[in-house]
Amino acid sequence: MVIETDMVFRFVNSTDTNGDTRTFRVYQVIGTAAHEELELYKFSHSMTGSSGGTTTYQRKNMNSLIFETVGQISWSSNIIASAVYFGLEEVSVKDLRKFTQI
């Protein structure tokens, strides 16, 4: 059951058959009857052939309606992220986990 104050997001994987699971888009579902969606974020992982790499994420600027790069995620393997960059600020994943326990 969705309450009117709830925010509902839909995560959509890339349709590219050779795409990485770290490449996806995030939509906000607006209204339940019309099922409108607003695309908010894009996550793009470059295919380098290595198990690690970098995922770049972009946020849609609601004034200009243009996606702007806001950070990146560094991966030490296919499933383990090592650091997240919020603009120029680097935060280790270990430190991020501490915030979720507060």
N, C-alpha and C positions, 0 to 999 in steps of 0.2 A: 504494500500500500504506500503510495507516494503522497506526502503531505505537501501542501502548496508552498511551504517555505523550503522544502528540500531542493537541492541541486542535483540533477541527474546528468551523468556523463556517459558517453558511449565511446569506446576505444575501438578503432577500426584498423586492422592489420593491412599491410600493403597487398595489393592484388598481384604484384609481380611474383611469378612462380619461383624465381631465383632470389627473391628478396629476403632480407634478414628479419627475424621477429622483433628486432629492436627498431624497425622502421614502422611507424604507425601514426595515426591522426587521432586527435581528441575532439569530440563534439559535445556541446552542451545541449541537452534536450530541453526545448522550450515549449511548455504547454503539453498536456496529455492528449487532448482531443485532435488537434491538427498535426501533432507530432513534428513540429518544426525543429530544426537543428541549426546550431551556430558553430562553425568550426573555430576552435580556440587555439590549438597547438598542433605543431607538426614535429615529429621526431624522425630524423634521418640518420641511418647508420651506413657509412660507406663500406662497400664490399672490397676489402683489401686482400683477402685470401688468408689473413691471420685470424686466430681465434679472438684476439682482443680488438683494439681499435677505438674509435670515437663515435659517439652518437651526438649529433648537434640538434638542439631543440629551438624552435621558433614560436613566438607568441604573436597572435594577430593584434595589431594596433587598431582599436575600435574607432579611432578618429580618422585614420587614413585608409583603413581596411587592407593594409599591407602587412605581410608577415615580417617580423624582425627577429634576428638571431639574439637569443637571450642567454644562452649557455651551452654547455656540452657535458657529456658523461664519458669518462675514460674507463675502459674495460680491461681487466687483466686476463679475462677468458670470455667464452661465450655467455657465461651466466654470472660472473662475478664482476661487479663494478668496483673500481678502486677510488674514484674521486668524482665529484660533481662540481661544475663551475657555474656559478651564478654571476654572469657578467665576467668580471676579472677575478672575483673572489673564489678561491678553491676551498672546498670542504671535503674532507675524507668521508667515505661512506660509514666508517666506524663512528665518526662524530655525528653524522646524521641520525644514526640509530639511537644515539643518546637523547636526541630531541624528541623522538617518538615515545620515549619512556617517561617523559615528564608528566 
